[in-house]
């Protein structure tokens, strides 16, 4: 019998199941596995902005220049290299955690503890007194967060059959985006609330108060309890069968080489196209995102204003986007929604270019943030489902880590130069440039859509 995790039959050999009724497609969102992914998605999404977007707001308010903020975003490259240690997370036991919780949950709990420790360290360090301690704590958060992503992606893929992966991806993405809004808007609200006096800087904006940011980051560290509790209460999924190794060399080959070789064997030359699409699909969003919060600060928006807009309008449109993306992926197919998400993501960056010409316009900020979150929710739900469909369940953690790392590597490298670009050419040119970066994505999605009728499938 063939390995059930390695399906090589084409759609011509395996009849495509009919689309489920709308009622059944919606009912999957109430299943326990889907609800668990909502909570674990929150745990996964919380750290990202705290070492990137929100941190850039904090640093800009503290008087750190934009070029330095751009370079510090390279902390996020930890997410782009997580495939390096993904094979260990996929296969290596962690006594006694593996014995007590299982392989996936043991790694999840360890990673969450690293994130909590790193956030606490970021809370107590003042960037005005030196950036080095803060950067080291941010690296710990990024490493722990990337490790959590590796284990969580495998946990999600192993928790349900392939036809439910789009729904799990939508629930994961909903939790993820809610956490990003809590780590983006919520942390600003907490920091504004914790300010001891309405101190005003020379520019007329609120003066930097590290004590307020300390409180905010400690609240974020405590918010990781959502993920910790979910891990402790969740059942361990049944993993795919692991090949038995007769020697250390064979074990290393199974752990380090076979996950990548399996993908190349299944897709052959088509792997180049697929990996190229993965590498640049989110490039517009990622490159633009580093300068979004410094942009808000420079446009004169307060922490309360940015937090309120993100919390109210951002939450609504994120939930709508993730829900619509998940349902449409099940009904219309992932590739069609992938194209829609690519178009919307690039277009939303053009709205930021328009916002840069408006100055301090709160109504325009609401419109732009709403559109950006709607586009991001649709694109992310479809993209996660697409990546999940490419994996062999026998190597789910390693292969998904490779895909999601590749998704971030080039965009985050380019994002490091975003501050220098803004200093040289201004915000409007920067946002237009990030929108144009999305043009090749449309071509690759169109080509990849044509291949789905003949390419082998990782999960059926």
Rosetta blueprint (number, residue, H / E / L):
1 X L
2 X L
3 X L
4 X L
5 X L
6 X L
7 X L
8 X L
9 X L
10 X L
11 X L
12 X L
13 X L
14 X L
15 X L
16 X L
17 X L
18 X L
19 X L
20 X L
21 X L
22 X H
23 X H
24 X H
25 X H
26 X H
27 X H
28 X H
29 X H
30 X H
31 X L
32 X H
33 X H
34 X H
35 X H
36 X H
37 X H
38 X H
39 X H
40 X H
41 X H
42 X H
43 X H
44 X H
45 X H
46 X H
47 X H
48 X H
49 X H
50 X H
51 X L
52 X L
53 X H
54 X H
55 X H
56 X H
57 X H
58 X H
59 X H
60 X H
61 X H
62 X L
63 X L
64 X L
65 X L
66 X H
67 X H
68 X H
69 X H
70 X H
71 X H
72 X H
73 X H
74 X H
75 X H
76 X H
77 X H
78 X H
79 X H
80 X H
81 X L
82 X L
83 X H
84 X H
85 X H
86 X H
87 X H
88 X H
89 X H
90 X H
91 X H
92 X L
93 X L
94 X L
95 X L
96 X L
97 X H
98 X H
99 X H
100 X H
101 X H
102 X L
103 X H
104 X H
105 X H
106 X H
107 X H
108 X H
109 X H
110 X H
111 X H
112 X H
113 X H
114 X H
115 X H
116 X H
117 X H
118 X H
119 X H
120 X H
121 X H
122 X H
123 X H
124 X H
125 X L
126 X L
127 X H
128 X H
129 X H
130 X L
131 X L
132 X H
133 X H
134 X H
135 X H
136 X H
137 X H
138 X H
139 X H
140 X H
141 X H
142 X H
143 X H
144 X H
145 X H
146 X H
147 X H
148 X H
149 X H
150 X H
151 X H
152 X H
153 X H
154 X H
155 X H
156 X H
157 X H
158 X L
159 X L
160 X L
161 X L
162 X H
163 X H
164 X H
165 X H
166 X H
167 X H
168 X H
169 X H
170 X H
171 X H
172 X H
173 X H
174 X H
175 X H
176 X H
177 X H
178 X H
179 X H
180 X H
181 X H
182 X H
183 X H
184 X H
185 X H
186 X H
187 X H
188 X H
189 X H
190 X H
191 X H
192 X H
193 X H
194 X H
195 X L
196 X L
197 X L
198 X L
199 X L
200 X E
201 X L
202 X L
203 X L
204 X L
205 X L
206 X E
207 X L
208 X L
209 X L
210 X H
211 X H
212 X H
213 X H
214 X H
215 X H
216 X H
217 X H
218 X H
219 X H
220 X H
221 X H
222 X H
223 X H
224 X L
225 X H
226 X H
227 X H
228 X H
229 X H
230 X H
231 X H
232 X H
233 X H
234 X L
235 X L
236 X L
237 X L
238 X L
239 X L
240 X L
241 X L
242 X L
243 X L
244 X L
245 X L
246 X L
247 X L
248 X H
249 X H
250 X H
251 X H
252 X H
253 X H
254 X H
255 X H
256 X H
257 X H
258 X H
259 X H
260 X H
261 X H
262 X H
263 X H
264 X H
265 X H
266 X H
267 X H
268 X L
269 X L
270 X H
271 X H
272 X H
273 X H
274 X H
275 X H
276 X H
277 X H
278 X H
279 X H
280 X H
281 X L
282 X L
283 X H
284 X H
285 X H
286 X H
287 X H
288 X H
289 X H
290 X H
291 X H
292 X H
293 X H
294 X H
295 X H
296 X H
297 X H
298 X H
299 X L
300 X L
301 X L
302 X L
303 X H
304 X H
305 X H
306 X H
307 X H
308 X H
309 X H
310 X H
311 X H
312 X H
313 X H
314 X H
315 X H
316 X H
317 X H
318 X H
319 X H
320 X H
321 X H
322 X H
323 X H
324 X H
325 X H
326 X H
327 X H
328 X H
329 X H
330 X H
331 X H
332 X H
333 X L
334 X H
335 X H
336 X H
337 X H
338 X H
339 X H
340 X H
341 X H
342 X H
343 X H
344 X H
345 X H
346 X H
347 X H
348 X H
349 X H
350 X H
351 X H
352 X H
353 X H
354 X H
355 X H
356 X H
357 X L
358 X L
359 X L
360 X L
361 X L
362 X H
363 X H
364 X H
365 X H
366 X H
367 X H
368 X H
369 X H
370 X H
371 X H
372 X H
373 X H
374 X H
375 X H
376 X H
377 X H
378 X H
379 X H
380 X H
381 X H
382 X H
383 X H
384 X H
385 X H
386 X H
387 X H
388 X H
389 X H
390 X H
391 X L
392 X L
393 X H
394 X H
395 X H
396 X H
397 X H
398 X H
399 X H
400 X H
401 X H
402 X H
403 X H
404 X H
405 X H
406 X H
407 X H
408 X H
409 X H
410 X H
411 X H
412 X H
413 X H
414 X H
415 X H
416 X L
417 X L
418 X H
419 X H
420 X H
421 X H
422 X H
423 X H
424 X H
425 X H
426 X L
427 X H
428 X H
429 X H
430 X H
431 X H
432 X H
433 X H
434 X H
435 X H
436 X H
437 X L
438 X L
439 X H
440 X H
441 X H
442 X H
443 X H
444 X H
445 X H
446 X H
447 X H
448 X H
449 X H
450 X H
451 X H
452 X L
453 X L
454 X L
455 X L
456 X L
457 X L
458 X L
459 X L
460 X L
